Amino acid sequence: MLHLTEVYNLLKNGESFLKALDPDKLKKLQQSLDVKQLDYIVDGFERVEFTTEDDITVKIFEDGLIVLSGKPKDAKSMDAQITTLTKYYENVLSPAFSYIFSLGAPVPKELANIKTVYPYFIVLNDAKPKAMQKFMEGIDQQRYYSHTGKSFDILRGEKYYFINNKIKSEDRVEDYIEEQIFIREFKGQLHRYLDLHRIIWSQIAKLKEKQNIRGREIVEFSAELDDIAKTINLVDSRINQMGSYLRTREKLALKDPDFQDVLDVMEYRYEALANTLSYIQHVWKMTANYVADARSLFSGLQQEVTQRSVESLAVITSMGVGASLIALITTDTLPQFTTFGVLYFLALAGIGFAANWAMRTIGNRRRYTISDKDYTKID
């Protein structure tokens, strides 16, 4: 609801509660959104709903769900309508939201670069099954499943859903579409986190599988692990937020008697989503522990390198002090500045610098053993 209020403030006033955001840019973004009518609706889920001058309807729910819709004049203009909706989301709506939410915790780069495949829902009224099938084959060659229900029939392809509305109730069809998008994206987000877990685990495994590494590599690997740990913390907070509205959506859906026919065709049930979320949370906790273990391992190696450098520096310093003491106790006159003395001092300093450089180089090239338990991998 906090973010929904920020969205409404941008749409209505072209403003943000954050003074750090550029007021002029906010006004330009508001103008680019081309809002014709704007409403804040409290009905089940709170949502912001607006239409544009091009008759695009946008619904933004408090749980983050966003649905864009339009009404093509006929079947021939459907492709153009899909293109219009996609361009509005990618080139207008998404940049506006990205700016007003640009402050605060960032999205991990591993997730920010993932290309989203949008689901498109095409609603027909009282279409014959053969006509509906032919219509689908002209757009989406692959069919996943079909369903015949009391309220509407469904054909699903790879990314297109074809819905034949039998009850003349657009609200009921929209309810189904909203729930289907929520469930689809919820599951898709969890799958992204599962893939990210595998990528991170593989990265760390490559580091820990090395039998030994050079001293100069330890700092590099430690920095890499620090970056991974930051990603772990960001994703962990995102995952823990995901369960907030899942139960609320389930409760609202089950409470609606007219929604039972819709529940029968839900591809993934709410309970299954909750179980999957719990599974990912456990997987991510295991990943966080694995990263922490790797950081502890390399931190210990880094301390060993530092300790050896300190010991080497102490040896060089002791040599310099000893040479100075010998020079003092073997003379019975006060030291005087001479050209030879200055050159002698510079020579000693050069020898000390060279010795320190040699010790540091030896430390960087020295190989340190990584102790880690071996696990059998399944090919």
N, C-alpha and C positions, 0 to 999 in steps of 0.2 A: 504493500500500500504506500510505503514511503516513496518508492521509485515511481509508482503510478501518479502520485501527486506531482513529482518533478516533470513527468511527461505532460501532464495536463497544463502545468504552468508554462511550459514551452509552447504548446499548441495554442493556448488561449492568449498569452501575453507576450510571448517571445522572450521570456526571462528565465533566470535560474536563481535559486537561493544562494548559489555559490558566487561570491564576488570575484573569484579567480578566473571565471569564464568571461570571454570577451562579449560585452553587450551587443556590439554591432554584428558580430557573427551570429549570435542567437537570433537577432531580428531577421537576418538574411535566411537562416535556416527555417524560421517560422514561415517566411514568405514562400520559400521553395516547397513547403509542404502543401500549399495551395488548399487550405482548409475552407470548406464552404459551410459546414454545420458541425458543431462540436457538442457532445454531451458527456456528462459523468454519471454513470448508471450504477446504482446499488441494488442488485437483484441476484441473490446467490453469491456469485463472485462480483466484487467491484470491478468495473471496467471503464475505460475511456473509449468512446465510439465517435468516429467522425467520418464525413464524406468529403471528397475533393471535388473540384470543379469538373473533373473528368468522370465523375460518378463512381469513383473507387471508394468502397466502404472498408474502413480499417477498425478492427476491434483489438484492444490491448487489455489483457486481463491482469489482475493483481499477482498471479503466479508466473507472469512472464510470457504467457501464450499470446501470440500475435496472429491474427487471421485477416487476410486481405481478400476481398471478393468484388466481383463485377458482374454485370448482366449483358452478355453479348446480344446483339439484335437477332442473330440467326447462327446456324452451325458454321457457316462460311467465315464468320467474323470471330470464331472462338480462338483461333491461333493468335490473332491480333490482340485479343483481350488478355490472353495468357502472357504475351510479350509485354503488354502495358503494365500488368500487375508486377511482373518480375522486375522490370526497369524501375518502377516506382519504389519498390522495396530496396533494391540494390543501390540506386543512385540518389534517392531522396530520403526515404525513411531511415535506413540503416546509418548513413552518415550523420544524420541529426541525433539519433540515439547514441552513437559512438561518441559524439562530442559532449553531450550533457552528462555522460557517464565516464568521461575520460580521466577523471580524478579518482584516486583510491586504488584498491588492489587491482592489478592488471590481470588480463587473461593470459595464461601461460602461452608462450610462443608456439609450443608444440600443438596447441589446440586452435590458436588464432589462425594458423595457416591451413586448417582443414576446410575443404570446399564442401559446403552444405548442399545436399540434393533436396530440393523443395518438393513436397507432395502437392499435387494438383487434384482438386475435386471438381468433377464436372457433373452437374445435376440436370437431369432430364425429367420431364413430367409425362407420366403415362406412356412411356415408350415400350414398344413391343420387344420381346427378348431378342429376336433375330436382328432387329434394327439396332438395338443396343450393342449386340456383339459385333456387328459390322462396323458400327461407329467406333468402337474401341480398337478394332483391328487396323483401322486407318491411322491410328495415332500411336498405339502401344502394342507391339507384337507379342509381348510375353504376358501371359495371364497367370496370376498366382492363385486366385480362388474366386468363387462366386457364391452368392447367398441370396436366397429368396425369402423375404419376410413379409409380415403383414403391412408394415408401413412403407417399406421400400426394398428394392432389389439392389444388389451391389456386385459389380465386377471390378476386380483390382488387377492392374497391370504392374509394370515395374515401378513407375512413379505416378501413374494416373489412376484415380479412383473414379469409376462411373457409377452414379447413383440414380436409380429410377424412382422418383417420388410418386407414391400411390395415394397419399392422403391429403395432398394440397396444403400441407403445413410446412412452410419454409423454416419455421422456428425449430421443429423437431429434427429436420434434416441438418440444420446448422448445429444443433446440439451434438449430433453424432459426429459431424465433421470436426468440431472443436475437440471432442474427447479423443477422436482418432489421431488428430495431430499431436495432442498432448502426449498420448501413450507412445506414439511413434517416435517423437523427439526425445522423450524421457529415456526410452530404450536405446535410441541412437547415441545419446550422450553417455550413457553407461558403457556402451561398447567402445566409445572413444577413450574412456578412462581405462578400460581393460587393455586396449591396444597400447596406450601410453605406458601402462605398467610393464608390458612386455618389452617395450623399447628401452625404458630406464633400466630394467633388470638386465637386459642384454649389454647395455653400456657398462654397467658396473661389473658384470661378470667378466668382460674383456679386460678390465683393469686388474681385477683380483686373480684372474687366471695366469697372469704373468708370473713366471717363477721368480724373477728378480728384476729390479728396475734401477736405473741410474739415479744418483742423488738429485740432479737438476730436474728430473721428470716428476719428482714427488710434489714439488710446488705446483706444477702444471696440473697434475691429476687432482690435487687437493682443491684447486680453484674450480675445476670441472665438477667435483662432487658438491662444492658449495652451491653452484648454480642449480644442480639437480635437486638439492635439498630445498631451495627456494621454490622450485616448481612443485615439489611434494607438498609443501605447506599451503600453497595457493590452491592446488587441486583438492587437498584434504578439506579445506573450508568449503569449497564448491560442492563436494559430494555430501557433506553433512547438511547442506542447505536443501538438498533435493527432496528429502522426505517430508518437508514442511507442508506442502500442499497436496501431496499424493493422497493422504487419507481424507482430506477435505473434499477433493473431487469425488472420491469413492462414496463418501457419505451423501453428497448432494445427488449423485447419480442413482444410488439405491433408494433414496427417499422419493424419487419421482416415479409414480406408477406408470406413466406413459413412456418411460425410458427403458422398460424391461426388454422390449423387442430390440432396442439398440444394444443392450448389454449382451444379448445372445450372439451378436456378430463382432464383438470386440476381439481384436486379434490377440491382444495380450491383456489379461485380467489385472486388476489392481493388486491383488494379492501376489501374483507372480512378479509384478514390478517391484513390490516391496521386498520380496525375497531376493530378487536380483540386486537391488540396492544394498541389502545387507551383505550379500556375497562380495560385492565390489568394495564395500567398506572394510571387510576383513582382508581382502586382497591388498588394498591400499595400505592398511596398517602393516601388513607383512613387508610391503615394499619400503615403507618408511623405516622399519627396523633394519632392513637390508642396507639402506643408504646410511643410516646412523652407524652401523657396524663398519661399513667401508670407510666412513669419515674418521672413525676412531682408529682404524688400522693405519691410515695414511697420516693422521695426526701424530701417532706414535713414531712413525718413520721420520716425519719432519722434525720432531723433537730430537731424535737421534742425530740427524744431520746437523742441526743447530748446536747440539752438545759437542760434536766432533770439531765443528768450526771454532767454538769457544776454546776448546782444549788446544787446538793448533795455534790460535792467536795468543794463548797464554804462554806457549813454548817460545814463540817469537819474541814476545814482550820480555820474558825472562832472559833470553839471550841478549837483548839490547841492554837491559838493566845490568846484567853481569859484566858485559863489555865496558859499560860506563864506570862501574865500581872498580874494575881492574885498572882502568886508566887513571882514576883518582888516587888509588893507593900506591901507584908506582911512580908518582911524581912528587917532588918537594917544593914546587913553585905553583903559584896561581896560574890557571890556564889563560892563555891569551889568544885573541882572534888572529888567525893567520890564513893565508890563502890555502895552504895545505890542509889546515884544520877544517876549513869550510868544505873543501873537496872530500876530505875523509868522512865528514858528517853526511854529506850528500850520498857518498858511496854506501855508507851503512844504511841510510834510509832506503836507498834503492834496493839493497840486498834484502832488507826487511819487507819491502813491498813485494819483491819478487818471490820471497819465501811464502808470504801470505797468499799471493795469487796462486802459487803452486799448490799450497795446502787446500785452498778452496776448489781448485780444479780437480785435484785428486778426490776431494769429497763429492764433487758433482758427478764424477765419473765412477765413483765407487758404486758397486752394485749391492742393493739391499734386498734381502729375501722377504717375500710376501708369504706369510703363513696363513693358509686358508684351507678349509676342509674341501675335498673333492666330492662332487656329486655326480652320479651317473645321469647322463642326458639321454632323453628319448628322441631318437631320430624320426 
